[in-house]
Amino acid sequence: MSAIAAGGRDFLRWLGGATRRQLRFTLMLVGAGWGVLKEAARPNSWRRTVRLEFREALRQATGGGLISTLFVAALTGFGIVAQAVYWLNIVGMAQTTDSLLATVLVREIAPVLVGVILLGRTGMLGLTQTGMLTLGGQMRALQSEGIDPFLMFVMPRTLAMTVSSFSLGILFSAVSLSVGYIVCWVESIETMPIWTFLYDVVCAMDPIDYLGIPLKFLFSGFFVSLSCCLTGMDATQDDSVATLLPRGFARGILVLMIINVALTVGVA
């Protein structure tokens, strides 16, 4: 009987260890996300160095991703918006254009593309910086001096990318729709004023979209930045930049897709 009990304990120990290893980063992400929100609400957390880090991260994320966002938005407007308007007019379904653009472009495509841009331009840079600090022992040196790396790096960078994701997401949607309209106007497919075109797209959105779309932009930037920072800070001596970058990119893409799919299903 004791042998059976010992075997059962060993099995439970193995099962618990395997489950914990698989869910370790997910649990870290949830806990760190709550920690960022909790610390951000405390005035004592916003010391001068933290405010400077937030401003620098915001400038880097928004300014660094602006040109890429405008370029991708223009391509999206030319390749998706203009083509959708053209072919829907051809098949006699022009009345569904506004709802299709609101549903597919603004609600589904824009958050993913903006998240990928921020992941590639800002998230990977933050991962490299925090990873090098961790591997070089600077993180432990900061902790020994009484400086919390979570408050110094994770919180301001996560909040900065959250603000940047929302700002660039709204800009992406407006530019892509505007470029698509201009292409259609040049080709004489659309004759209405651009303000009427944009107004019709906005009016075609469901009331729940006014909550779901901003949440997608905010959560995408929040968790993509958080996953990159945690990947860098969780580096071990067996890791290097060559191993951290693919791991961080894969985690960022996975988090981005999970957030968007979950919000699409949750607010549908």
VOVEXFI-633008 format. One record per residue (C-alpha): x, y, z; residue in three letters. Coordinates in Angstrom, 2 decimals. Example, Ala and Ser with C-alpha at 12.3 -4.5 7.8 and 13.67 -1.06 7.14 Angstrom:
<rs>
[[12.30 -4.50 7.80] ALA];
[[13.67 -1.06 7.14] SER];
</rs>
This chain:
<rs>
[[0.00 0.00 0.00] MET];
[[2.86 2.35 0.83] SER];
[[4.44 1.61 -2.55] ALA];
[[1.20 2.57 -4.31] ILE];
[[0.97 5.79 -2.28] ALA];
[[4.60 6.64 -3.06] ALA];
[[3.98 5.99 -6.75] GLY];
[[0.91 8.22 -6.65] GLY];
[[2.87 11.02 -5.01] ARG];
[[5.64 10.70 -7.60] ASP];
[[3.09 10.88 -10.40] PHE];
[[1.43 13.94 -8.91] LEU];
[[4.83 15.56 -8.40] ARG];
[[5.75 14.89 -12.03] TRP];
[[2.36 16.12 -13.27] LEU];
[[2.55 19.28 -11.17] GLY];
[[6.11 20.02 -12.27] GLY];
[[5.27 19.54 -15.95] ALA];
[[2.17 21.74 -15.66] THR];
[[4.09 24.45 -13.82] ARG];
[[6.87 24.46 -16.40] ARG];
[[4.39 24.82 -19.24] GLN];
[[2.38 27.56 -17.52] LEU];
[[5.31 29.34 -15.87] ARG];
[[5.58 32.22 -18.32] PHE];
[[1.80 32.63 -18.51] THR];
[[1.61 32.93 -14.73] LEU];
[[4.52 35.39 -14.79] MET];
[[2.72 37.45 -17.43] LEU];
[[-0.50 37.61 -15.44] VAL];
[[1.27 38.45 -12.19] GLY];
[[3.50 41.08 -13.77] ALA];
[[0.52 42.63 -15.54] GLY];
[[-1.29 43.05 -12.24] TRP];
[[1.91 44.40 -10.71] GLY];
[[2.25 47.05 -13.43] VAL];
[[-1.32 48.25 -12.89] LEU];
[[-0.93 48.25 -9.11] LYS];
[[2.37 50.13 -9.10] GLU];
[[1.20 52.60 -11.76] ALA];
[[-1.61 53.70 -9.44] ALA];
[[0.86 54.59 -6.66] ARG];
[[2.29 58.13 -6.85] PRO];
[[5.46 56.99 -5.05] ASN];
[[6.30 54.71 -7.97] SER];
[[6.69 57.64 -10.36] TRP];
[[10.07 58.94 -9.29] ARG];
[[12.08 61.15 -11.60] ARG];
[[14.09 58.30 -13.13] THR];
[[10.90 56.33 -13.82] VAL];
[[9.25 59.35 -15.46] ARG];
[[12.31 59.88 -17.64] LEU];
[[12.28 56.21 -18.66] GLU];
[[8.57 56.46 -19.51] PHE];
[[9.12 59.53 -21.69] ARG];
[[12.05 57.95 -23.49] GLU];
[[10.15 54.70 -24.06] ALA];
[[7.10 56.63 -25.31] LEU];
[[9.23 58.69 -27.69] ARG];
[[10.99 55.60 -28.96] GLN];
[[7.82 53.53 -29.43] ALA];
[[5.67 56.25 -30.99] THR];
[[8.33 58.12 -32.92] GLY];
[[10.18 55.01 -34.01] GLY];
[[7.02 53.26 -35.19] GLY];
[[5.37 56.27 -36.83] LEU];
[[6.93 55.98 -40.29] ILE];
[[6.44 52.21 -40.38] SER];
[[2.82 52.59 -39.32] THR];
[[2.11 55.22 -41.98] LEU];
[[3.78 53.12 -44.68] PHE];
[[1.96 49.90 -43.75] VAL];
[[-1.32 51.83 -43.43] ALA];
[[-0.88 53.27 -46.92] ALA];
[[-0.20 49.81 -48.35] LEU];
[[-3.23 48.44 -46.51] THR];
[[-5.42 51.23 -47.83] GLY];
[[-4.23 50.63 -51.37] PHE];
[[-4.29 46.84 -51.25] GLY];
[[-7.32 46.12 -49.05] ILE];
[[-9.62 49.14 -48.79] VAL];
[[-9.49 50.16 -52.44] ALA];
[[-9.80 46.58 -53.67] GLN];
[[-12.70 45.85 -51.33] ALA];
[[-14.60 48.95 -52.46] VAL];
[[-13.90 48.20 -56.12] TYR];
[[-14.97 44.57 -56.12] TRP];
[[-18.01 45.12 -53.91] LEU];
[[-19.18 47.73 -56.40] ASN];
[[-18.55 45.30 -59.26] ILE];
[[-20.69 42.54 -57.71] VAL];
[[-23.44 44.95 -56.65] GLY];
[[-22.80 44.79 -52.90] MET];
[[-21.68 48.38 -52.35] ALA];
[[-24.09 48.73 -49.43] GLN];
[[-21.97 46.28 -47.40] THR];
[[-18.71 48.19 -47.92] THR];
[[-18.90 50.25 -44.73] ASP];
[[-19.69 47.32 -42.42] SER];
[[-17.01 45.17 -44.07] LEU];
[[-14.31 47.81 -43.63] LEU];
[[-15.34 48.46 -40.03] ALA];
[[-15.38 44.76 -39.18] THR];
[[-12.35 43.47 -41.06] VAL];
[[-9.96 46.42 -41.25] LEU];
[[-10.55 48.49 -38.12] VAL];
[[-11.49 45.70 -35.72] ARG];
[[-9.34 42.77 -36.90] GLU];
[[-6.44 43.83 -39.13] ILE];
[[-5.35 47.13 -37.56] ALA];
[[-4.64 45.83 -34.01] PRO];
[[-2.59 42.90 -35.32] VAL];
[[-0.48 44.93 -37.77] LEU];
[[0.19 47.70 -35.25] VAL];
[[1.12 45.10 -32.64] GLY];
[[3.57 43.42 -35.02] VAL];
[[5.16 46.79 -35.87] ILE];
[[5.63 47.63 -32.19] LEU];
[[6.92 44.14 -31.44] LEU];
[[9.54 44.35 -34.16] GLY];
[[10.69 47.93 -33.65] ARG];
[[10.32 48.47 -29.90] THR];
[[9.68 45.13 -28.22] GLY];
[[12.78 43.43 -29.61] MET];
[[14.93 46.42 -28.66] LEU];
[[13.63 46.34 -25.09] GLY];
[[14.16 42.58 -24.93] LEU];
[[17.77 42.97 -26.08] THR];
[[18.47 45.71 -23.54] GLN];
[[16.96 43.90 -20.55] THR];
[[18.48 40.59 -21.66] GLY];
[[21.97 42.05 -21.88] MET];
[[21.57 43.69 -18.47] LEU];
[[20.45 40.38 -16.98] THR];
[[23.21 38.33 -18.60] LEU];
[[25.84 40.91 -17.67] GLY];
[[24.81 40.98 -14.01] GLY];
[[23.71 44.62 -14.05] GLN];
[[20.20 43.66 -12.92] MET];
[[21.59 42.05 -9.76] ARG];
[[23.82 45.09 -9.24] ALA];
[[20.79 47.39 -9.42] LEU];
[[18.92 45.23 -6.92] GLN];
[[21.89 45.27 -4.54] SER];
[[21.79 49.09 -4.66] GLU];
[[18.10 49.12 -3.72] GLY];
[[16.79 49.84 -7.24] ILE];
[[13.82 47.75 -8.34] ASP];
[[14.28 46.74 -12.02] PRO];
[[10.54 46.15 -12.29] PHE];
[[9.79 49.79 -11.49] LEU];
[[12.78 51.05 -13.44] MET];
[[12.24 49.16 -16.70] PHE];
[[9.11 47.01 -16.88] VAL];
[[6.41 49.39 -15.65] MET];
[[7.32 52.53 -17.65] PRO];
[[8.07 50.64 -20.87] ARG];
[[4.86 48.63 -20.67] THR];
[[2.71 51.69 -20.07] LEU];
[[4.54 53.65 -22.78] ALA];
[[3.91 50.96 -25.39] MET];
[[0.27 50.76 -24.29] THR];
[[-0.21 54.46 -25.03] VAL];
[[1.78 54.16 -28.24] SER];
[[-0.24 51.17 -29.44] SER];
[[-3.53 53.03 -29.00] PHE];
[[-2.23 56.18 -30.71] SER];
[[-0.66 54.38 -33.65] LEU];
[[-3.70 52.11 -33.99] GLY];
[[-6.10 55.03 -34.40] ILE];
[[-3.67 56.68 -36.82] LEU];
[[-3.33 53.44 -38.80] PHE];
[[-7.10 53.09 -39.17] SER];
[[-7.57 56.70 -40.29] ALA];
[[-4.68 56.66 -42.78] VAL];
[[-5.59 53.31 -44.34] SER];
[[-9.20 54.36 -44.86] LEU];
[[-8.14 57.74 -46.24] SER];
[[-5.63 56.24 -48.69] VAL];
[[-8.20 53.70 -49.83] GLY];
[[-10.73 56.46 -50.42] TYR];
[[-8.21 58.56 -52.39] ILE];
[[-7.44 55.61 -54.67] VAL];
[[-11.15 55.01 -55.25] CYS];
[[-11.76 58.72 -55.86] TRP];
[[-8.97 58.90 -58.43] VAL];
[[-10.46 55.88 -60.20] GLU];
[[-13.95 57.48 -60.01] SER];
[[-15.24 54.57 -57.93] ILE];
[[-16.27 56.84 -55.05] GLU];
[[-17.72 60.32 -55.57] THR];
[[-18.84 61.17 -52.04] MET];
[[-16.68 63.49 -49.87] PRO];
[[-14.02 61.81 -47.75] ILE];
[[-15.71 62.94 -44.53] TRP];
[[-18.92 61.20 -45.60] THR];
[[-16.95 58.04 -46.41] PHE];
[[-15.25 58.01 -43.00] LEU];
[[-18.51 58.85 -41.23] TYR];
[[-20.29 55.94 -42.91] ASP];
[[-17.54 53.53 -41.82] VAL];
[[-17.72 54.77 -38.23] VAL];
[[-21.51 54.53 -38.21] CYS];
[[-21.30 50.96 -39.53] ALA];
[[-19.49 49.88 -36.36] MET];
[[-21.50 48.05 -33.72] ASP];
[[-21.85 49.78 -30.33] PRO];
[[-19.70 47.08 -28.71] ILE];
[[-16.88 47.90 -31.15] ASP];
[[-16.40 51.27 -29.46] TYR];
[[-15.24 49.25 -26.45] LEU];
[[-13.62 46.28 -28.17] GLY];
[[-11.39 48.13 -30.65] ILE];
[[-9.71 50.43 -28.07] PRO];
[[-9.25 47.44 -25.75] LEU];
[[-7.51 45.53 -28.54] LYS];
[[-5.07 48.36 -29.13] PHE];
[[-4.41 48.88 -25.42] LEU];
[[-4.07 45.22 -24.44] PHE];
[[-1.92 44.40 -27.48] SER];
[[0.67 47.04 -26.60] GLY];
[[0.50 46.22 -22.90] PHE];
[[1.08 42.48 -23.10] PHE];
[[3.49 42.54 -26.06] VAL];
[[5.79 44.92 -24.18] SER];
[[5.37 42.98 -20.95] LEU];
[[6.23 39.65 -22.59] SER];
[[9.38 41.12 -24.16] CYS];
[[10.57 42.66 -20.89] CYS];
[[9.91 39.48 -18.91] LEU];
[[11.69 37.34 -21.51] THR];
[[14.78 39.52 -21.19] GLY];
[[14.71 39.59 -17.39] MET];
[[14.12 35.82 -17.21] ASP];
[[17.32 35.05 -19.14] ALA];
[[19.74 32.51 -17.67] THR];
[[23.47 32.01 -18.11] GLN];
[[22.74 29.41 -20.79] ASP];
[[20.98 32.05 -22.89] ASP];
[[22.36 34.57 -25.34] SER];
[[20.93 37.26 -27.58] VAL];
[[20.70 34.67 -30.37] ALA];
[[18.37 32.52 -28.24] THR];
[[16.45 35.34 -26.55] LEU];
[[15.32 37.12 -29.73] LEU];
[[13.52 34.15 -31.37] PRO];
[[11.95 33.21 -28.03] ARG];
[[10.78 36.76 -27.37] GLY];
[[9.42 37.21 -30.89] PHE];
[[7.49 33.93 -30.75] ALA];
[[6.04 34.80 -27.35] ARG];
[[5.11 38.29 -28.53] GLY];
[[3.31 36.98 -31.62] ILE];
[[1.52 34.33 -29.56] LEU];
[[0.41 36.86 -26.94] VAL];
[[-0.73 39.27 -29.66] LEU];
[[-2.87 36.66 -31.40] MET];
[[-4.36 35.33 -28.16] ILE];
[[-5.34 38.83 -27.02] ILE];
[[-7.00 39.69 -30.34] ASN];
[[-8.82 36.37 -30.68] VAL];
[[-10.00 36.47 -27.06] ALA];
[[-11.34 40.01 -27.38] LEU];
[[-12.97 39.22 -30.73] THR];
[[-14.82 36.31 -29.15] VAL];
[[-15.46 38.07 -25.85] GLY];
[[-16.94 41.29 -27.20] VAL];
[[-18.69 39.80 -30.24] ALA];
</rs>
